[in-house]
């Protein structure tokens, strides 16, 4: 497959309902590769930290390992001097179950937000893609006792993004708007 600037990328598309989250990750990985290729941003999928216990060196395989600690969010990187971290989430329901975000991830979102990083959830719901900023997610948790976030809240507070061949799932378009507002706030104070 050729991308802009004749960059050749090969991906295997996972195309079944059981792997919808993998489909979202697939789109994000393509998007992040496009950002890197265009020197627009450097955002990467974070590997889950593993402790390797046994290795079969003859076959060059890890035969036993365990998770060292819970992972934080899926992606992190840098864009225009801002630290960005986000998690990709998929729901097949008409709402987003809050327990799709583990307690340590919620704590991590708070920490990144308080450190002035850009943190968000990229949610696929009803075959649409939304960026829900960390602050809006945390505000919902603070002011609601619900166990799920309604689609209407995501649609109202989130930023819908569309997939295109040239730009992938261009979430940086939203981040540009967020940075602009943040910059204006900093200029005033």
C-alpha positions as CSV (number, residue, x, y, z in Angstrom):
1,X,0.0,0.0,0.0
2,X,1.4,3.4,-0.9
3,X,0.8,6.4,1.3
4,X,1.5,10.1,0.6
5,X,5.1,10.8,-0.5
6,X,5.2,7.2,-1.9
7,X,5.9,5.7,1.5
8,X,5.2,2.0,1.4
9,X,3.5,0.4,4.4
10,X,2.3,-3.2,4.8
11,X,-0.4,-4.0,7.3
12,X,-2.6,-7.0,7.9
13,X,-6.2,-5.9,8.5
14,X,-8.1,-7.7,11.2
15,X,-11.7,-7.7,10.0
16,X,-14.0,-9.4,12.4
17,X,-16.3,-8.1,15.2
18,X,-14.4,-9.8,18.0
19,X,-11.4,-7.6,17.2
20,X,-13.0,-4.2,16.8
21,X,-10.5,-2.8,19.4
22,X,-7.7,-4.2,17.2
23,X,-9.2,-2.4,14.2
24,X,-9.1,0.9,16.1
25,X,-5.5,0.2,17.1
26,X,-4.7,-0.7,13.5
27,X,-6.1,2.7,12.4
28,X,-4.2,4.5,15.1
29,X,-0.9,2.8,14.2
30,X,-1.3,3.8,10.6
31,X,-2.1,7.3,11.6
32,X,0.9,7.5,13.9
33,X,3.1,6.1,11.2
34,X,1.8,8.9,8.8
35,X,2.5,11.5,11.5
36,X,6.1,10.2,11.9
37,X,6.6,9.9,8.1
38,X,5.4,13.5,7.7
39,X,7.5,14.6,10.7
40,X,4.3,16.0,12.2
41,X,4.4,14.2,15.6
42,X,6.1,11.3,17.3
43,X,3.5,9.2,19.0
44,X,4.0,5.5,19.7
45,X,2.1,2.5,21.0
46,X,3.5,1.6,24.4
47,X,4.4,-2.0,25.0
48,X,3.1,-3.7,28.1
49,X,6.0,-4.2,30.5
50,X,6.8,-7.9,30.7
51,X,9.3,-9.7,32.9
52,X,10.8,-12.6,31.0
53,X,11.2,-15.8,33.0
54,X,12.2,-18.4,30.4
55,X,13.6,-18.3,26.9
56,X,14.1,-21.0,24.4
57,X,17.3,-19.6,22.8
58,X,17.5,-22.4,20.3
59,X,14.1,-21.4,18.8
60,X,14.5,-17.7,19.8
61,X,11.2,-17.7,21.7
62,X,10.0,-16.5,25.0
63,X,8.3,-19.4,26.7
64,X,7.3,-17.9,30.0
65,X,6.7,-14.3,31.0
66,X,4.4,-12.2,33.3
67,X,3.2,-8.7,33.4
68,X,5.6,-6.6,35.6
69,X,3.0,-4.0,36.5
70,X,-0.3,-2.7,35.1
71,X,0.1,-0.8,31.9
72,X,-0.9,2.9,31.9
73,X,-2.4,4.2,28.6
74,X,-1.9,2.8,25.1
75,X,-0.1,5.6,23.3
76,X,2.3,8.5,24.2
77,X,4.6,10.9,22.5
78,X,5.3,14.5,21.7
79,X,3.6,17.0,19.4
80,X,4.5,20.7,19.1
81,X,6.4,20.5,22.4
82,X,3.4,19.0,24.3
83,X,3.5,15.6,25.9
84,X,0.5,13.5,24.7
85,X,-0.9,10.4,26.2
86,X,-4.1,8.6,25.4
87,X,-5.9,5.3,25.4
88,X,-8.0,3.7,22.6
89,X,-11.3,2.3,23.7
90,X,-14.1,0.6,21.8
91,X,-17.6,-0.1,22.9
92,X,-20.3,-2.0,21.1
93,X,-23.0,-0.4,23.3
94,X,-24.8,2.9,23.0
95,X,-22.8,4.1,26.0
96,X,-19.3,3.8,27.3
97,X,-18.9,1.6,30.4
98,X,-16.6,3.4,32.9
99,X,-15.2,0.0,34.0
100,X,-13.5,-0.1,30.5
101,X,-11.0,2.2,32.1
102,X,-9.2,0.6,35.1
103,X,-8.7,2.4,38.4
104,X,-4.9,2.8,37.8
105,X,-5.6,4.2,34.3
106,X,-8.0,6.8,35.8
107,X,-5.3,7.7,38.4
108,X,-2.8,8.0,35.5
109,X,-5.1,10.3,33.5
110,X,-5.4,12.6,36.6
111,X,-1.6,12.6,37.0
112,X,-1.0,13.5,33.4
113,X,-3.7,16.2,33.4
114,X,-2.3,17.7,36.6
115,X,1.2,17.7,35.1
116,X,-0.2,19.8,32.2
117,X,0.1,17.0,29.6
118,X,-2.5,16.4,27.0
119,X,-4.4,13.3,27.9
120,X,-7.5,11.8,26.4
121,X,-9.5,8.8,25.5
122,X,-10.1,8.0,21.8
123,X,-13.4,6.2,21.8
124,X,-15.1,4.3,19.1
125,X,-18.8,4.2,19.7
126,X,-21.6,3.6,17.3
127,X,-19.0,3.3,14.5
128,X,-17.9,6.9,15.2
129,X,-14.7,8.1,16.6
130,X,-14.4,10.7,19.4
131,X,-11.6,12.3,21.3
132,X,-12.8,12.8,24.9
133,X,-10.4,15.0,26.8
134,X,-9.1,13.7,30.1
135,X,-10.6,16.8,31.9
136,X,-14.1,16.0,30.5
137,X,-13.7,12.3,31.4
138,X,-12.6,13.2,35.0
139,X,-15.4,15.8,35.3
140,X,-18.0,13.2,34.4
141,X,-16.6,10.8,37.0
142,X,-16.6,13.6,39.7
143,X,-20.2,14.8,39.0
144,X,-22.0,11.5,38.2
145,X,-22.6,8.3,40.0
146,X,-23.4,6.4,36.8
147,X,-21.5,3.4,35.7
148,X,-21.4,4.5,32.1
149,X,-21.0,7.6,30.0
150,X,-24.0,8.2,27.7
151,X,-23.4,8.6,24.0
152,X,-25.0,12.0,24.3
153,X,-22.3,13.2,26.7
154,X,-19.5,11.9,24.4
155,X,-21.2,13.5,21.4
156,X,-21.6,16.8,23.4
157,X,-18.2,17.0,25.1
158,X,-16.1,14.9,22.7
159,X,-14.6,15.9,19.4
160,X,-15.7,13.7,16.5
161,X,-12.9,12.7,14.1
162,X,-13.2,11.0,10.7
163,X,-10.8,8.6,8.9
164,X,-9.3,9.6,5.6
165,X,-6.7,7.9,3.5
166,X,-4.3,10.8,3.5
167,X,-4.5,11.6,7.2
168,X,-5.6,8.4,8.9
169,X,-7.7,8.9,12.0
170,X,-6.4,12.5,12.4
171,X,-6.8,13.2,16.1
172,X,-4.1,15.9,16.0
173,X,-6.6,18.1,14.3
174,X,-8.5,18.1,17.6
175,X,-5.3,18.5,19.6
176,X,-4.5,21.6,17.5
177,X,-7.8,23.2,18.7
178,X,-7.0,22.3,22.3
179,X,-3.5,23.7,22.1
180,X,-4.9,26.9,20.6
181,X,-7.4,27.4,23.4
182,X,-4.8,26.5,26.0
183,X,-2.3,29.0,24.4
184,X,-4.9,31.8,24.5
185,X,-5.6,31.1,28.2
186,X,-1.9,31.2,29.0
187,X,-1.5,34.5,27.0
188,X,-4.3,36.2,29.0
189,X,-3.0,35.2,32.5
